């Protein structure tokens, strides 16, 4: 039984109960359920889960954890709060538990609840970005000239009211993971390790739970299925809401000239090298004024899209460069921001010329 400092914050129609305290979110099931988890505690496929959890870790705790004994750390942690360590599985996060988002999507007999914490400010990464370390036999070796791993995680706990077997649950992970990437793309979250849009963070976690007592047996959880649609939309909405709560990132906050350009980790000291201090100050003040201007944001988005297309090999650089210059020459008027125009020309010359 959970310790007394937990409070109930959500209950599904199928009597799954969500409890929280300052460091834990616990989903308590009315009977044993099956599911898949990437956890260090009872990870993989399990048939006898009585609960799942999401645990907040402070920076100090993260730095003290020995990865070789993390399963023991988790067992001790859940035993202390009254969970059965043999029948639970859970995720770890640096995000605040109070910033959890819970979204339920339903259709006829189907119901999907996504319970999410998200922090994408400093650890967002695009699949295929350079790794930060190499692991061999549980020994970690930092890679030279690579950024160290930062704190920031997207954790999804997904509750499905239908009966899924092991392969259907694994297929659901694929659907949910693609939904996560789509959510970050729709809010244009930049990778911190490349110029690309992030597809996740470096430490994401997921647990998907099925109701093995349900008489509704589902074979397919892919993107053509209605259940796959529900999973994806619940995951996308919950990630966006949790990320807004945790780091205040939203479509409106991302729709600025500087945020769009931020994805390209360009040191612009060379741009300012011939500026006096006063000129630089005035330039920055005027740039900030036009940062939210819808026309300037739209033009910046067009230019950045052409840079992306060239980086992906869909356009050659010469074509992307010529079209970018054409956009600037045709769309900017004498009344528009000269600061944005000059900054975009610098970006174009750096990445496309």
N, C-alpha and C positions, 0 to 999 in steps of 0.2 A: 504494500500500500504506500502511496506517495506521502511524503512528509507534509506537515500541516501548513507550510508556508506557500503552497501552490494555490492558485486560483483558476477556476474554470473560465475560459474566454470564448469557447466555441464548442458546438456539439452538432455533428452531422445527423441527418435523418435516420442513420443506421446505428446511432448510439456510440460512435467514436467520439471520445471526449478530448479536447485540447486544453491542457493546463500549462500555466507559466509561473515561473518566479524570476528573479533577476538574472539567473544564469542558465536556466533550462526552459525549453519548450518540450512537453511530453504529450504524445498522442496515446491515450489508453484505449485499448480495444475491449469490447464486451466479451470476446472469446478469441481463441488463438486464430491468427490469420497467416497466410503465406505471402511472401514478397521477396524482392531482391534489393540488395543494399551494397554500396561501395565502402561501407564502414570497416574500420579496423576491429570492431567488435561485432562478431557474428555476421561478417560480410558475405556476399554471395547470395545463394538462394536458401531461404529458410521456410519451414512449414509450421513452426510453432511460436510465432511472434505474438506476444501479449501487449507490446508497446513499441514505440519508436521515439527518438528524441533528437533535438537539435541543441547543442551545448555551446554557450558563449565562453570563449577563452580570452583572458586579458593578455596584453603583450608580454607581461612578465611570465605568465604561465606558459605561453607559447615558447618562449625562449628556454624554459626549463625542461620541457618535455623531451624525453629520450625516445626516439622513434622505435627503438628495439623493444621497448617495454610499454608501448602506447596502449596495447590491449589491456594490460594490467591497470594502467592509469584509468582507463574507461570503466573497467569492472569496479574498481574502488569508488569511482565517482558516482556511478548509477546505484551501487549498493547503498551508498550514504543517503540517497534521496528516496529509497524504498522500492526501487525497481529490481526485478529478477534479472541478473546479468546474463543468464543463460537463455532468456526469452525476450531480449530486447536488442535493438541495433540503433546506432545513431551517428549523427554528423557533428562536426566541429566548425565553429565560426567565430570570427572576431566582431561580426555585426551585433548590434544590440538586439536582444530578444524582443524588446518592446516595439521594434520596427518590423516585426513579422507582418506579412500580408497573407490573407487567407481568401482564396477565390474558389467558388464552386460553380461548375457548369453541368447542366443536366439535359437529357433528351430521352423522352419516354421512360424506360426502365433504367437507363444509364445515369450514373452520377460520378463526377470526378471532382475531388477537392485538392487543390494545390496549396501547400503551406510553405512559404518562401521567406528566406532572408537573403539580402543582396547588398554587396558593396563593390562598386566597380571603379572607384576613383583612382586607385593606385596599382591594382594588380590585374587589370583587364589585359587579355592577351588574345591574339588571333592564332588559331590552330596552324602550326607550322613555323611560328616565330622561333628564334634561337632559344635553346634551352639555357637554364641558369646553372644546372648541375648535371653530373653523370653519376648514376648509382650502380654499384656492383656489390653483390652480397650484403646488402643493407648498409653499405658504407657510401657516404655522399661526398662527391668531389666537386668543388666549385669550378665552373668553366671560366677560363681567363677572358677578360674583356666583355663579360656578360653581366647584366644587372643581377643583383641578388634577389631572391624571391621576396616579394612584398606581401603585406597582409591585405586580404580582400577576397571574398568568397561569395559564390551563389550556391545556396543550398535549397534543394527542392525535396519536400516530402509529398508524395502524391498518393491519395487514397482513392481506390476504385471499388465501387460496390458490386462489381461482377466477379465471376470466378475465372481466373487466368492461370494457365500453366506456366512452366518455367520459360519456354521460348516466347510466349506471348508477353510475359513481363519484360524480357530482354528487348523485344521489339518495341515495347512502350518506352524503354530507356532511349532508344534511337529517336523516336518521335519527340520525346520531351527535350532531348539534347538539341535537336534541330530547331525546336521552338525557342529554346534559350538563345541560340545564335540569331534567330529571326528577331527576337525581342531587342537584342543589343543593336542589331542593324537598324531597326525602326527608330531607335533613339540615338543612333550614330555614336555609340560609345567607342572612343579611340583605344586601340591597343597601346599599352605603355612600352612595348618592346619592338614596335615596327610602325610603319605609316598606315597600316590597315585598320579596318573596323574590327573591333574585338568580336570573338565568337564565344567568349566565356572569361573566366579568370583562371589563374594557375592552380587553384585549389578547390575547384567546385565539387559538390557532393550531391548525391541523389539516392532516394529510397522510394520504391514503388510497392504499394501494398494492394493485395487482392483479397476478396472475401471468398475463401474456399468453401464456405457453407451456402453460397448463393446458388440458386437453381438456374441462373442466367450465365451460361458458359460462353465465353468470348474467345475466339481463336485468333482474330486479327486486330492488332492495335496500330497498324500502319497509317499513313497519311490519307489513304483512300477511305478508311473506315470512319464511321461516325464517332466511335470511341477515340480514335486517333485525333480527330478534330477537337473533341472536348478536352483531351489531354493537352494539346498544343495551345488552345486558347486560354485554358486555366493557367498554364505555365507562363505564357507571355504576359497576361494581365497581372499575375502575381509578382513576376520579376520587375515589371515596370513600377508597380506600386511600392514594393519593398525598396527598390533602388531610390525612388523619390523620397521615401521616409528616411533612409539611411544617409544618403549623400546629396539629396536635393537636386538630382538630375532628372529633367523632364524634357519633352519635345520643345517647349518654349525656351528653356534655359540653354538648350543646344543650338537654337536657331539664332546664332550671332556670327558675325564675320570671324571674330577671334577664336571662338570655339570650333568652328569648321576648320580653320587653318591649324589649330593646335595639334590635330592628328598628325601633321607632318612635322616631325621633331627637328625643326630647322633653327639653327642658331643665327639670329638676324643681327648680330653685332656688326657684321660687315655692311649691312644695310644702313646702319646708323654711323658708320665710321667717319663720314665727312660732315656730320651734323654738329653744330655747336650745342651746348647744353640747353640753351633757350630754344633752339630749333627742334631739338628732340622732344623737349617738354611740350611744346605747342603741337607738334605732330601727334604725339600720343593723346593729348587732350582732345584734339579734333577727331582722332580715330575712335576714341571711346564714345564720342557723340554719335557717330554713324554706325556703331557696332551692331545696333538692333534695327537699323533701317532695312525694311523688307526688300527693297530693290537691291541694296548692297549685299544682303544675305543671299538673295537669289542668284546674283551674278557670281558671287564667291562659290556657291554650290555648283554652278555650271563649270567653272574653271577647275575645281577640285575633282569633279567627275571625269573631266578630260585627262587630268593627271593620273587618276586611277586606271582609266582605260589604257593609257600608255604603259603604266606599270604592269598591267595584266597581259600586255601584248595584243590587246584587241584593236589598238590604234598604234601606228608608228609615231615616234616622237615628233617628227616634222609636221605631220598632219595635226596632231594635238596642239602643237605650238601655234601653227598658223590659225587654227580655229579659235584658240584662246585669245590671241591678239585681235582677231576679227571681232570677237565678243566685246572686248574692252573698247575697241574703236567705235563700234556701232551702238553700244548700249550706254556708255557713259556720256553725259552731257556736261555743259559748263557749270550747271548747278549741283552736280553730284560730287561726292567726296573725292577729292584729289588724293587724300591719304590712303583710302581703300584702293584706289586705282594704282598708285605707286607700289603699294605692298603686294598686290596681285601680280603686277609686272615682275617684281622681284621673285615671287614664287614660280612664275612661269619660266623665267630665265634659268632659275636654279634647277628645276626638275625636268624641263622639256627641251632646253636648248642644247 
